[in-house]
């Protein structure tokens, strides 16, 4: 596989997991009851973050000389968010936040793996690093809320 195919595959994986993150948060938003209404705004903010991330990544992938569409380098990365989407539905705050944190763990790992692999073009590293910082902050915020909910 050529380097551009590897690079594009990694970027494609990040787009997929961001799209899955959006869908996961939208599922959670639809299932949240009134007593946890504050989480709807938070989850919408994070869904919007991933929409923006996916757009930025699509622009990077669009500038690549060859976009591999049949397969991606690590296509299973996004499946963790898919699994989390099916688990949302617990109505208590701790359960909602625990499942959200599991999804955030998956996307955080995907970004870490992408950045540590040494296979990204320099033009993408800064954007992906900035996105990773936002993802890490979101993860930490959800984890802190989860920890508070379990007290």
Beta strands, then each sheet from edge to edge (+ up, - down):
end
